[in-house]
Structures are given as C-alpha cells and as structure tokens.
Amino acid sequence: MTTSGQWCAAFLEAQAAEQGAARNTLEAYARDLADFTAWLAHRNLAPDTATQDDIERYLVDLEAQGLARSTRARRLSAVKQLYRFAFEDRLRSDNPAMRIKGPGRDARLPKTLSEEEVDRLLAAARTAGRSARDRCRNTCLMELLYATGMRVSELVSLPIAAARGNPQMLMIRGKGGKERMVPLSPPARAALEAWLAMLDAQAERDREKGKAPSPNLFASSGKAGHLTRHRFYVLIKELAVAGGVSPAAVTPHTLRHAFATHLLANGADLMAIQALLGHADVATTEIYTHVLDARLQALVLEHHSLSESATRKSSGSTSSDGQ
C-alpha cells in the first residue's frame, strides 16, 4: 500500500471510530482525498512531502478546471482535515495546509416551501400508495419529517425503539452519534401510532412463522435493512406530483428547511430551533433568519402601497377600469 493509501485509510478509520462520521461523510472524504492524492502522484509527489505551495497549486488547478467554488471549498476542507490528522498523529512534523484559506462558499439561501405546499404534500401522503400499508407508512414518514425537521438519513434509519416510550417525544441519533429529543405534533403522534400498530401486527405474524421482526421503523428488504435515502427521495417527488406541488421544489431537505422557517415565522426561539435541528453551531441555524427576511421583503415589495410593483398593479387596474 502506498503512503497516500495508508494515510487516507488511517484518516478515514479515525473519522469513523473517533468522530462517529456517517458513511456518506466518509465516502465524500474518500472521493475528495482520492482526487488530491492522484493529483500529487501525477507530479511525483505524496502527502508526506507535499508543501503549502503544492496544495495551493492544486486549488488553482481545480479552479482552472471550472469546478464550482463550493466543490473547491469542500476539497480543501478534506485536505486540511487530512493534514491536521497527520500532524496530530505525528505522521508529519508540520501542517502545510494550516494557513491556506479556502475560496469560501456561494452564499445561497436554502430553498423552502410554503405552509400551503406542505399541507398538500401531507394530504397526498395520506392518499397516495398502492396499499393501506403504503399509505400509512407514507403518512408517518412525511408527518415525522415535517414535525421534527430531521435529516433524511436520520428519518429512514430510525429504529422502532426510538419511537417507543413517551408518545410526545422522539429520540433521534444525529451526526457523530449525538442524540436529541424532539417533540411530536398531534398529527405526527397519530401517524406514528397508526404505523406502530401496523408494524406490531406484522411482527406478530412473523413470529408465528418463526421470522424475527425488523428492528427498523421503516424496514426494507434491501442491504441496509431500512428504506434508503434514494427511495425516499423518489417517493417525495411522487407525492409532490400527487399533491400538485412542483417536484423541482421538493426534496427531503426542503421539508427540513420548511420546518425551521415556519417555526421561526411563528415566533420560535432561534436557540430552540438549533437544538431541534441538531446544529452544533447556532450560526448554521441563523441562515433561516435570512430566509425569513427575504420572504418578508418579497411580501412588502409585492403588496406595499408605495412599492413599485404594487404601484404598477394599481395603475394597470385603474387603466383597465377606465376602458
């Protein structure tokens, strides 16, 4: 195994064991570091000999390839993490990436949905599906997602044990294995109760046949043992079509954004939203204040009597009235 391979393998193992990194995170690190080490190898370099100048040339090369600023920032982040690990584990006596500043990320507000659009999605979940079981599961998935704002990976991998006990709360295991309790809305509690009743009945039938019931709340016959993120992504697009909402505007993450934005719009405290979303830093949560500001600004521009668009509408209406 090459030095590059040894370094990357050791780094990924440490991320999994010490930081509790999720599989998707580890795969992203592996891809980004494979690109970096391949770039080094092509120039007869290796991670243990690369200098700050070499890493900066790598970033220049990424920009010349036309990669997005967010992609370049992510690649640099992976490289910086690798060298911090190497320095702390004494694989190198210095950290050549420590002083390098990244290109930053494009400042984009997260996409969200209106309360009316969310209502349509929830209504579609109750009626869309080939069987009563599918409709019950779909309703539970959507109600839990909107009621808690959890990440899709957290939702699909929920164990049944997390839903037992206090019917007003749900235990969620988030990034780094950190657990948090989130309250459930009455519709979410009702949907969860109905789904658990269906699962319990199925488990009883399985036991009679000598089969062990699945420990997953949303079990699947696939390798993961539970509904996959990809399958849920496809499902939520199907529900968007059924509910008359633009599929392009709907992803599992837009429901998470809608959860936070709607809470903030209705007076929830930012620190409380941070805890519910499982954000390590409140600065990450503050993006939703900008989303709300943008929506309020759009409302003012659309409806205020002194705004240009409202004035145009008013003049158009007056001229048509006079015809």
BELVENTA-V596178 format. One record per residue. N is the residue number from 1. RES is the residue in three letters. PHI is phi in radians with two decimals (* if undefined). OMEGA is omega in whole degrees, 0 to 359 (999 if undefined). BURIAL is + if it has 24 or more other ideal C-beta (glycine too) atoms within 12 Angstrom, else -. Layout:
n:N res:RES phi:PHI omega:OMEGA burial:BURIAL
n:N res:RES phi:PHI omega:OMEGA burial:BURIAL
This chain:
n:1 res:MET phi:* omega:181 burial:-
n:2 res:THR phi:-1.28 omega:176 burial:-
n:3 res:THR phi:-1.01 omega:179 burial:-
n:4 res:SER phi:-1.02 omega:180 burial:+
n:5 res:GLY phi:-1.11 omega:180 burial:-
n:6 res:GLN phi:-1.13 omega:180 burial:-
n:7 res:TRP phi:-1.07 omega:183 burial:+
n:8 res:CYS phi:-1.14 omega:179 burial:+
n:9 res:ALA phi:-1.10 omega:180 burial:+
n:10 res:ALA phi:-1.15 omega:180 burial:+
n:11 res:PHE phi:-1.12 omega:181 burial:+
n:12 res:LEU phi:-1.13 omega:179 burial:+
n:13 res:GLU phi:-1.12 omega:179 burial:-
n:14 res:ALA phi:-1.16 omega:179 burial:+
n:15 res:GLN phi:-1.09 omega:181 burial:+
n:16 res:ALA phi:-1.25 omega:186 burial:-
n:17 res:ALA phi:-1.40 omega:187 burial:-
n:18 res:GLU phi:-1.65 omega:183 burial:-
n:19 res:GLN phi:-1.74 omega:181 burial:-
n:20 res:GLY phi:1.14 omega:183 burial:-
n:21 res:ALA phi:-1.08 omega:179 burial:+
n:22 res:ALA phi:-1.27 omega:181 burial:+
n:23 res:ARG phi:-1.02 omega:180 burial:-
n:24 res:ASN phi:-1.09 omega:178 burial:-
n:25 res:THR phi:-1.15 omega:179 burial:+
n:26 res:LEU phi:-1.09 omega:179 burial:+
n:27 res:GLU phi:-1.15 omega:178 burial:-
n:28 res:ALA phi:-1.16 omega:176 burial:-
n:29 res:TYR phi:-1.01 omega:183 burial:+
n:30 res:ALA phi:-1.06 omega:180 burial:+
n:31 res:ARG phi:-1.12 omega:183 burial:-
n:32 res:ASP phi:-1.17 omega:181 burial:+
n:33 res:LEU phi:-1.26 omega:176 burial:+
n:34 res:ALA phi:-1.11 omega:178 burial:+
n:35 res:ASP phi:-1.14 omega:181 burial:+
n:36 res:PHE phi:-1.14 omega:183 burial:+
n:37 res:THR phi:-1.20 omega:176 burial:+
n:38 res:ALA phi:-1.16 omega:177 burial:-
n:39 res:TRP phi:-1.08 omega:179 burial:+
n:40 res:LEU phi:-1.12 omega:183 burial:+
n:41 res:ALA phi:-1.05 omega:180 burial:-
n:42 res:HIS phi:-1.11 omega:181 burial:-
n:43 res:ARG phi:-1.94 omega:180 burial:-
n:44 res:ASN phi:0.99 omega:177 burial:-
n:45 res:LEU phi:-2.05 omega:178 burial:+
n:46 res:ALA phi:-2.56 omega:182 burial:+
n:47 res:PRO phi:-0.99 omega:183 burial:+
n:48 res:ASP phi:-1.38 omega:180 burial:+
n:49 res:THR phi:-2.06 omega:182 burial:-
n:50 res:ALA phi:-1.08 omega:180 burial:+
n:51 res:THR phi:-1.87 omega:177 burial:-
n:52 res:GLN phi:-1.05 omega:179 burial:-
n:53 res:ASP phi:-1.07 omega:180 burial:-
n:54 res:ASP phi:-1.09 omega:181 burial:+
n:55 res:ILE phi:-1.14 omega:179 burial:+
n:56 res:GLU phi:-1.17 omega:176 burial:-
n:57 res:ARG phi:-1.14 omega:177 burial:-
n:58 res:TYR phi:-1.06 omega:180 burial:+
n:59 res:LEU phi:-1.14 omega:177 burial:+
n:60 res:VAL phi:-1.10 omega:179 burial:-
n:61 res:ASP phi:-1.12 omega:178 burial:-
n:62 res:LEU phi:-1.09 omega:179 burial:+
n:63 res:GLU phi:-1.15 omega:179 burial:-
n:64 res:ALA phi:-1.13 omega:177 burial:-
n:65 res:GLN phi:-1.30 omega:179 burial:-
n:66 res:GLY phi:1.48 omega:180 burial:-
n:67 res:LEU phi:-1.21 omega:180 burial:-
n:68 res:ALA phi:-1.08 omega:181 burial:-
n:69 res:ARG phi:-1.05 omega:180 burial:-
n:70 res:SER phi:-1.12 omega:179 burial:-
n:71 res:THR phi:-1.18 omega:179 burial:+
n:72 res:ARG phi:-1.12 omega:178 burial:+
n:73 res:ALA phi:-1.13 omega:180 burial:+
n:74 res:ARG phi:-1.17 omega:179 burial:+
n:75 res:ARG phi:-1.07 omega:180 burial:+
n:76 res:LEU phi:-1.12 omega:179 burial:+
n:77 res:SER phi:-1.01 omega:179 burial:+
n:78 res:ALA phi:-1.12 omega:180 burial:+
n:79 res:VAL phi:-1.12 omega:179 burial:+
n:80 res:LYS phi:-1.11 omega:178 burial:+
n:81 res:GLN phi:-1.12 omega:180 burial:+
n:82 res:LEU phi:-1.08 omega:182 burial:+
n:83 res:TYR phi:-1.28 omega:175 burial:+
n:84 res:ARG phi:-1.14 omega:177 burial:+
n:85 res:PHE phi:-1.07 omega:182 burial:+
n:86 res:ALA phi:-1.11 omega:179 burial:+
n:87 res:PHE phi:-1.18 omega:181 burial:-
n:88 res:GLU phi:-1.17 omega:179 burial:-
n:89 res:ASP phi:-1.64 omega:176 burial:-
n:90 res:ARG phi:1.07 omega:172 burial:-
n:91 res:LEU phi:-1.35 omega:173 burial:+
n:92 res:ARG phi:-2.39 omega:180 burial:+
n:93 res:SER phi:-1.52 omega:179 burial:-
n:94 res:ASP phi:-2.38 omega:177 burial:-
n:95 res:ASN phi:-2.14 omega:185 burial:+
n:96 res:PRO phi:-1.22 omega:182 burial:+
n:97 res:ALA phi:-1.71 omega:190 burial:+
n:98 res:MET phi:-1.08 omega:186 burial:-
n:99 res:ARG phi:-1.66 omega:182 burial:-
n:100 res:ILE phi:-1.43 omega:178 burial:+
n:101 res:LYS phi:-1.71 omega:184 burial:-
n:102 res:GLY phi:-1.43 omega:179 burial:+
n:103 res:PRO phi:-1.31 omega:183 burial:-
n:104 res:GLY phi:1.34 omega:181 burial:-
n:105 res:ARG phi:-2.02 omega:175 burial:-
n:106 res:ASP phi:-1.11 omega:180 burial:-
n:107 res:ALA phi:-1.38 omega:180 burial:-
n:108 res:ARG phi:-2.16 omega:177 burial:-
n:109 res:LEU phi:-1.36 omega:179 burial:-
n:110 res:PRO phi:-1.16 omega:177 burial:+
n:111 res:LYS phi:-1.31 omega:180 burial:+
n:112 res:THR phi:-2.42 omega:181 burial:+
n:113 res:LEU phi:-2.23 omega:176 burial:+
n:114 res:SER phi:-1.35 omega:179 burial:-
n:115 res:GLU phi:-1.12 omega:179 burial:-
n:116 res:GLU phi:-1.14 omega:179 burial:-
n:117 res:GLU phi:-1.14 omega:177 burial:+
n:118 res:VAL phi:-1.12 omega:178 burial:+
n:119 res:ASP phi:-1.03 omega:179 burial:-
n:120 res:ARG phi:-1.17 omega:178 burial:+
n:121 res:LEU phi:-1.14 omega:180 burial:+
n:122 res:LEU phi:-1.16 omega:178 burial:+
n:123 res:ALA phi:-1.16 omega:179 burial:+
n:124 res:ALA phi:-1.12 omega:180 burial:+
n:125 res:ALA phi:-1.08 omega:182 burial:+
n:126 res:ARG phi:-1.32 omega:184 burial:+
n:127 res:THR phi:-2.05 omega:183 burial:-
n:128 res:ALA phi:-1.59 omega:180 burial:+
n:129 res:GLY phi:2.55 omega:184 burial:-
n:130 res:ARG phi:-1.30 omega:184 burial:-
n:131 res:SER phi:-2.46 omega:177 burial:-
n:132 res:ALA phi:-1.08 omega:179 burial:-
n:133 res:ARG phi:-1.12 omega:179 burial:-
n:134 res:ASP phi:-1.06 omega:182 burial:-
n:135 res:ARG phi:-1.16 omega:178 burial:+
n:136 res:CYS phi:-1.16 omega:179 burial:+
n:137 res:ARG phi:-1.11 omega:181 burial:+
n:138 res:ASN phi:-1.05 omega:179 burial:+
n:139 res:THR phi:-1.10 omega:180 burial:+
n:140 res:CYS phi:-1.12 omega:179 burial:+
n:141 res:LEU phi:-1.00 omega:185 burial:+
n:142 res:MET phi:-1.23 omega:179 burial:+
n:143 res:GLU phi:-1.13 omega:179 burial:+
n:144 res:LEU phi:-1.16 omega:181 burial:+
n:145 res:LEU phi:-1.09 omega:182 burial:+
n:146 res:TYR phi:-1.31 omega:182 burial:+
n:147 res:ALA phi:-1.30 omega:186 burial:+
n:148 res:THR phi:-2.02 omega:183 burial:+
n:149 res:GLY phi:1.20 omega:182 burial:+
n:150 res:MET phi:-1.24 omega:176 burial:+
n:151 res:ARG phi:-1.21 omega:183 burial:+
n:152 res:VAL phi:-1.11 omega:179 burial:+
n:153 res:SER phi:-1.14 omega:178 burial:+
n:154 res:GLU phi:-1.23 omega:182 burial:+
n:155 res:LEU phi:-1.17 omega:187 burial:+
n:156 res:VAL phi:-1.19 omega:183 burial:+
n:157 res:SER phi:-1.71 omega:181 burial:+
n:158 res:LEU phi:-1.02 omega:173 burial:+
n:159 res:PRO phi:-1.44 omega:179 burial:+
n:160 res:ILE phi:-1.03 omega:182 burial:+
n:161 res:ALA phi:-1.02 omega:181 burial:-
n:162 res:ALA phi:-1.20 omega:183 burial:+
n:163 res:ALA phi:-1.70 omega:179 burial:+
n:164 res:ARG phi:-1.50 omega:177 burial:-
n:165 res:GLY phi:1.59 omega:183 burial:-
n:166 res:ASN phi:-1.15 omega:183 burial:-
n:167 res:PRO phi:-1.24 omega:181 burial:-
n:168 res:GLN phi:-1.64 omega:183 burial:-
n:169 res:MET phi:-2.29 omega:178 burial:-
n:170 res:LEU phi:-2.29 omega:178 burial:+
n:171 res:MET phi:-1.57 omega:181 burial:+
n:172 res:ILE phi:-2.09 omega:175 burial:+
n:173 res:ARG phi:-1.71 omega:185 burial:+
n:174 res:GLY phi:-1.77 omega:182 burial:+
n:175 res:LYS phi:-1.09 omega:179 burial:+
n:176 res:GLY phi:1.21 omega:179 burial:-
n:177 res:GLY phi:1.32 omega:181 burial:-
n:178 res:LYS phi:-1.31 omega:181 burial:-
n:179 res:GLU phi:-1.79 omega:176 burial:-
n:180 res:ARG phi:-2.52 omega:177 burial:+
n:181 res:MET phi:-1.80 omega:178 burial:-
n:182 res:VAL phi:-2.18 omega:179 burial:+
n:183 res:PRO phi:-1.31 omega:179 burial:+
n:184 res:LEU phi:-1.90 omega:176 burial:+
n:185 res:SER phi:-1.28 omega:177 burial:+
n:186 res:PRO phi:-0.94 omega:178 burial:-
n:187 res:PRO phi:-1.11 omega:180 burial:+
n:188 res:ALA phi:-1.19 omega:179 burial:+
n:189 res:ARG phi:-1.11 omega:180 burial:+
n:190 res:ALA phi:-1.13 omega:180 burial:-
n:191 res:ALA phi:-1.14 omega:179 burial:+
n:192 res:LEU phi:-1.16 omega:180 burial:+
n:193 res:GLU phi:-1.08 omega:180 burial:+
n:194 res:ALA phi:-1.14 omega:181 burial:+
n:195 res:TRP phi:-1.21 omega:178 burial:+
n:196 res:LEU phi:-1.11 omega:178 burial:+
n:197 res:ALA phi:-1.09 omega:179 burial:-
n:198 res:MET phi:-1.18 omega:179 burial:+
n:199 res:LEU phi:-1.16 omega:180 burial:+
n:200 res:ASP phi:-1.11 omega:178 burial:-
n:201 res:ALA phi:-1.14 omega:178 burial:-
n:202 res:GLN phi:-1.17 omega:180 burial:-
n:203 res:ALA phi:-1.11 omega:178 burial:-
n:204 res:GLU phi:-1.13 omega:178 burial:-
n:205 res:ARG phi:-1.15 omega:179 burial:-
n:206 res:ASP phi:-1.15 omega:180 burial:-
n:207 res:ARG phi:-1.10 omega:179 burial:-
n:208 res:GLU phi:-1.11 omega:178 burial:-
n:209 res:LYS phi:-1.64 omega:180 burial:-
n:210 res:GLY phi:1.42 omega:180 burial:-
n:211 res:LYS phi:-1.73 omega:178 burial:-
n:212 res:ALA phi:-1.41 omega:180 burial:-
n:213 res:PRO phi:-1.23 omega:179 burial:-
n:214 res:SER phi:-1.27 omega:177 burial:-
n:215 res:PRO phi:-1.42 omega:185 burial:-
n:216 res:ASN phi:-1.58 omega:180 burial:+
n:217 res:LEU phi:-1.19 omega:179 burial:+
n:218 res:PHE phi:-2.12 omega:187 burial:+
n:219 res:ALA phi:-1.19 omega:177 burial:+
n:220 res:SER phi:-2.58 omega:179 burial:-
n:221 res:SER phi:-1.45 omega:181 burial:-
n:222 res:GLY phi:-1.25 omega:184 burial:-
n:223 res:LYS phi:-1.05 omega:182 burial:-
n:224 res:ALA phi:-1.22 omega:181 burial:-
n:225 res:GLY phi:1.51 omega:178 burial:-
n:226 res:HIS phi:-2.48 omega:178 burial:+
n:227 res:LEU phi:-0.91 omega:181 burial:+
n:228 res:THR phi:-1.52 omega:178 burial:+
n:229 res:ARG phi:-1.07 omega:181 burial:+
n:230 res:HIS phi:-1.13 omega:181 burial:-
n:231 res:ARG phi:-1.11 omega:179 burial:+
n:232 res:PHE phi:-1.19 omega:177 burial:+
n:233 res:TYR phi:-1.05 omega:178 burial:+
n:234 res:VAL phi:-1.12 omega:181 burial:-
n:235 res:LEU phi:-1.06 omega:184 burial:+
n:236 res:ILE phi:-1.21 omega:175 burial:+
n:237 res:LYS phi:-1.20 omega:178 burial:+
n:238 res:GLU phi:-1.10 omega:179 burial:+
n:239 res:LEU phi:-1.18 omega:178 burial:+
n:240 res:ALA phi:-1.09 omega:179 burial:+
n:241 res:VAL phi:-1.07 omega:181 burial:-
n:242 res:ALA phi:-1.11 omega:183 burial:+
n:243 res:GLY phi:-1.63 omega:179 burial:+
n:244 res:GLY phi:1.28 omega:177 burial:-
n:245 res:VAL phi:-1.93 omega:181 burial:+
n:246 res:SER phi:-1.03 omega:180 burial:-
n:247 res:PRO phi:-1.03 omega:180 burial:-
n:248 res:ALA phi:-1.12 omega:183 burial:-
n:249 res:ALA phi:-1.58 omega:188 burial:+
n:250 res:VAL phi:-2.01 omega:170 burial:+
n:251 res:THR phi:-2.43 omega:176 burial:+
n:252 res:PRO phi:-0.97 omega:183 burial:+
n:253 res:HIS phi:-1.29 omega:178 burial:+
n:254 res:THR phi:-1.19 omega:175 burial:+
n:255 res:LEU phi:-1.21 omega:176 burial:+
n:256 res:ARG phi:-1.14 omega:177 burial:+
n:257 res:HIS phi:-1.13 omega:180 burial:+
n:258 res:ALA phi:-1.11 omega:178 burial:+
n:259 res:PHE phi:-0.95 omega:183 burial:+
n:260 res:ALA phi:-1.21 omega:182 burial:+
n:261 res:THR phi:-1.14 omega:180 burial:+
n:262 res:HIS phi:-1.19 omega:176 burial:+
n:263 res:LEU phi:-1.09 omega:181 burial:+
n:264 res:LEU phi:-1.11 omega:180 burial:+
n:265 res:ALA phi:-1.11 omega:181 burial:-
n:266 res:ASN phi:-1.70 omega:170 burial:-
n:267 res:GLY phi:1.70 omega:180 burial:-
n:268 res:ALA phi:-1.22 omega:180 burial:+
n:269 res:ASP phi:-1.33 omega:183 burial:-
n:270 res:LEU phi:-1.07 omega:180 burial:+
n:271 res:MET phi:-1.16 omega:178 burial:-
n:272 res:ALA phi:-1.17 omega:179 burial:-
n:273 res:ILE phi:-1.13 omega:177 burial:+
n:274 res:GLN phi:-0.99 omega:181 burial:+
n:275 res:ALA phi:-1.13 omega:181 burial:+
n:276 res:LEU phi:-1.17 omega:181 burial:+
n:277 res:LEU phi:-1.40 omega:182 burial:+
n:278 res:GLY phi:1.38 omega:177 burial:+
n:279 res:HIS phi:-1.34 omega:179 burial:+
n:280 res:ALA phi:-1.27 omega:184 burial:-
n:281 res:ASP phi:-2.21 omega:180 burial:-
n:282 res:VAL phi:-1.13 omega:178 burial:-
n:283 res:ALA phi:-1.07 omega:178 burial:-
n:284 res:THR phi:-1.16 omega:182 burial:-
n:285 res:THR phi:-1.29 omega:185 burial:+
n:286 res:GLU phi:-1.10 omega:178 burial:-
n:287 res:ILE phi:-1.01 omega:183 burial:+
n:288 res:TYR phi:-1.26 omega:175 burial:+
n:289 res:THR phi:-1.20 omega:178 burial:+
n:290 res:HIS phi:-1.24 omega:176 burial:-
n:291 res:VAL phi:-1.05 omega:181 burial:+
n:292 res:LEU phi:-1.14 omega:178 burial:+
n:293 res:ASP phi:-1.04 omega:181 burial:-
n:294 res:ALA phi:-1.12 omega:180 burial:-
n:295 res:ARG phi:-1.18 omega:179 burial:+
n:296 res:LEU phi:-1.15 omega:179 burial:-
n:297 res:GLN phi:-1.09 omega:179 burial:-
n:298 res:ALA phi:-1.11 omega:178 burial:-
n:299 res:LEU phi:-1.11 omega:180 burial:-
n:300 res:VAL phi:-1.11 omega:181 burial:-
n:301 res:LEU phi:-1.10 omega:182 burial:-
n:302 res:GLU phi:-1.38 omega:192 burial:-
n:303 res:HIS phi:-2.05 omega:183 burial:-
n:304 res:HIS phi:-1.21 omega:185 burial:-
n:305 res:SER phi:-1.11 omega:182 burial:-
n:306 res:LEU phi:-1.70 omega:181 burial:-
n:307 res:SER phi:-1.33 omega:184 burial:-
n:308 res:GLU phi:-1.09 omega:183 burial:-
n:309 res:SER phi:-1.18 omega:180 burial:-
n:310 res:ALA phi:-1.15 omega:179 burial:-
n:311 res:THR phi:-1.13 omega:179 burial:-
n:312 res:ARG phi:-1.08 omega:180 burial:-
n:313 res:LYS phi:-1.07 omega:183 burial:-
n:314 res:SER phi:-1.11 omega:181 burial:-
n:315 res:SER phi:-1.16 omega:178 burial:-
n:316 res:GLY phi:-1.12 omega:181 burial:-
n:317 res:SER phi:-1.19 omega:181 burial:-
n:318 res:THR phi:-1.16 omega:182 burial:-
n:319 res:SER phi:-1.15 omega:178 burial:-
n:320 res:SER phi:-1.18 omega:181 burial:-
n:321 res:ASP phi:-1.14 omega:184 burial:-
n:322 res:GLY phi:-1.35 omega:182 burial:-
n:323 res:GLN phi:-1.40 omega:999 burial:-
